[in-house]
Amino acid sequence: MAFLVMLGRALHSAGTTAGRLESVLSAVARANGQEAHVFSTPTSFTVAIGEPGQQRLALCRVSPGDVDLGRLVDVDEVASAVARGDMSLSAGRRELARISAERAPYRSWIMMGSFGVAAACAARFFAGTLMESVIAGILGIVVGFIATRFQRSERSARVADFLAGCFAAGAAVTVNRYFFPVDTTTVALSAIIVLIPGLTLTVAVSEISTLNLVSGSARLIGAIAVLVSLAIGIGIGIRLESHLGTGTGSPDDFYRPADWTKALAVPVAAAAFTILFRARPRDYLPIAVAGAVGFYGGRLGLIMFGAELGAAVGAFAVGVVSNLWSRLRDQPAAVTMLPGLILLVPGSLGLRSVYSFISPDSADTLAGVDSAASMLLVAVSLVFGLLLASGLFPSRKPL
């Protein structure tokens, strides 16, 4: 029981989904001759060992953890060793304690720089100009500073998303008015792209579709709360435009890179997300491959089936590559799957939808309804593609 509780906490802190956490703990218990019933939510998990009527129960309250792929690999190695009998339970507990005590693999300034790189790449994916990519990258570094500094305190973390959205939009409007003509929406969305909970939305729909209803519903409400905070912050920042006035000129006055530069942005974005997801540096190459497969698979699906349903093609391609890599390397498929999906998730649609709802223009409200419907369709398509990949090319590991 003590080992399962420590293992559950370690997996939870690495950002593991409810279904995978439950599968891992149950598998480890069976390997040690016990029957375990596990129930997980984003803020707690319960483990019951034994036959009904004679169970021992442990209820653990936990805080939702950010995705930490490096720690996930280390914890998976401990769980696998204990399940095979290569490591005792007491040694496993000591190893889990060591992993939990390890420092973050990347320094804060590297994390902040990765925010900027991801923002610059996002502006390129949004068909922004060279100047918009540069400005989005600079603003993304400041957003990374806000996110990393404010997350250290539970009280200040509650306003971090709002402040980031307000700063990004306000700075974009100021730049457009006094320095360079830019598309303020493109720059603001790109600057906060890392904070947009598109992956959380997709995971929530995935958990609901696999009947993890409590966890999926909780994640969905949490993602909507983050979207609302970001949208209100952006709304306040954008309203500065009515006081400052619009800038002169058009973004087209500046050099707009050719489409081939989007292909160059894919491996660069993969490097940024390798750091942001705290993956090990040696996992960059498979992450970049999965990101490229997802990106071009999504583009192929867009041509074949449209924006909403085409996301399933990209998700299916990412799922197949990740599961095959997991079989070859005997590592969790999530290491390549999560970074590969990040270029496909519908987070920007959700943010645009919420921002449209708080706009005073009734036409924007109708656009918000349309964006919300598109967001849900994209999320469902992603989940369908992942489930199809798991059914045809399953991974040997629960993670």
NORZIDA-V437713 format. One record per backbone hydrogen bond with DSSP energy under -1.0 kcal/mol. CO is the residue of the C=O (numbers start at 1). NH is the residue of the N-H. Records with the same first field share a line. If there is no record, write none. Layout:
BEGIN
CO = NH, NH
END
This chain:
BEGIN
1 = 5
2 = 6
3 = 7
4 = 8
5 = 9
6 = 10
7 = 11
8 = 12
9 = 13
11 = 16
12 = 15
14 = 68
17 = 21
18 = 22
19 = 23
20 = 24
21 = 25
22 = 26
23 = 27
24 = 28
25 = 29
26 = 30
27 = 31
29 = 34
30 = 33
35 = 50
37 = 48
39 = 46
43 = 62
44 = 41
45 = 60
46 = 39
47 = 58
48 = 37
49 = 56
51 = 54
56 = 49
58 = 47
60 = 45
68 = 72
69 = 73
70 = 74
71 = 75
72 = 76
73 = 77
74 = 78
75 = 79
76 = 80
77 = 81
78 = 82
79 = 83
80 = 84
81 = 86, 87
88 = 92
89 = 93
90 = 94
91 = 95
92 = 96
93 = 97
94 = 98
95 = 99
96 = 100
97 = 101
107 = 111
108 = 112
109 = 113
110 = 114
111 = 115
112 = 116
113 = 117
114 = 118
115 = 119
116 = 120
117 = 121
118 = 122
119 = 123
120 = 124
121 = 125
122 = 126
123 = 128
124 = 127
129 = 133
130 = 134
131 = 135
132 = 136
133 = 137
134 = 138
135 = 139
136 = 140
137 = 141
138 = 142
139 = 143
140 = 144
141 = 145
142 = 146
143 = 147
144 = 148
145 = 149
146 = 150
147 = 151
149 = 152
150 = 153
153 = 157
156 = 159
159 = 163
160 = 164
161 = 165
162 = 166
163 = 167
164 = 168
165 = 169
166 = 170
167 = 171
168 = 172
169 = 173
170 = 174
171 = 175
172 = 176
173 = 177
174 = 178
175 = 179, 180
183 = 187
184 = 188
185 = 189
186 = 190
187 = 191
188 = 192
190 = 193
192 = 195, 196
196 = 198
197 = 201
198 = 202
199 = 203
200 = 204
201 = 205
202 = 206
203 = 207
204 = 208
205 = 209
206 = 210
207 = 212
208 = 211
211 = 213
212 = 216
213 = 217
214 = 218
215 = 219
216 = 220
217 = 221
218 = 222
219 = 223
220 = 224
221 = 225
222 = 226
223 = 227
224 = 228
225 = 229
226 = 230
227 = 231
228 = 232
229 = 233
230 = 234
231 = 235
232 = 236
233 = 237
234 = 238
235 = 239
237 = 240
238 = 241
239 = 242
240 = 244
241 = 245
250 = 253
251 = 254
255 = 130
258 = 261
259 = 262
260 = 264
261 = 265
264 = 268
265 = 269
266 = 270
267 = 271
268 = 272
269 = 273
270 = 274
271 = 275
272 = 276
273 = 277
274 = 279
275 = 278
277 = 69
278 = 70
280 = 283
281 = 284
283 = 287
284 = 288
285 = 289
286 = 290
287 = 291
288 = 292
289 = 293
290 = 294
291 = 295
292 = 296
293 = 297
294 = 298
295 = 299
296 = 300
297 = 301
298 = 302
299 = 303
300 = 304
301 = 305
302 = 306
306 = 310
309 = 312
310 = 313, 314
311 = 315
312 = 316
313 = 317
314 = 318
315 = 319
316 = 320
317 = 321
318 = 322
319 = 323
320 = 324
321 = 325
322 = 326
323 = 327
324 = 328
325 = 329
326 = 330
332 = 335
333 = 337
334 = 338
336 = 340
337 = 341
338 = 342
341 = 344, 345
346 = 350
347 = 351
348 = 352
349 = 353
350 = 354
351 = 355
352 = 356
353 = 357
354 = 358
361 = 365
362 = 366
363 = 367
364 = 368
365 = 369
366 = 370
367 = 371
368 = 372
369 = 373
370 = 374
371 = 375
372 = 376
373 = 377
374 = 378
375 = 379
376 = 380
377 = 381
378 = 382
379 = 383
380 = 384
381 = 385
382 = 386
383 = 387
384 = 388
385 = 389
386 = 390
387 = 391
388 = 392
389 = 393
399 = 334
END
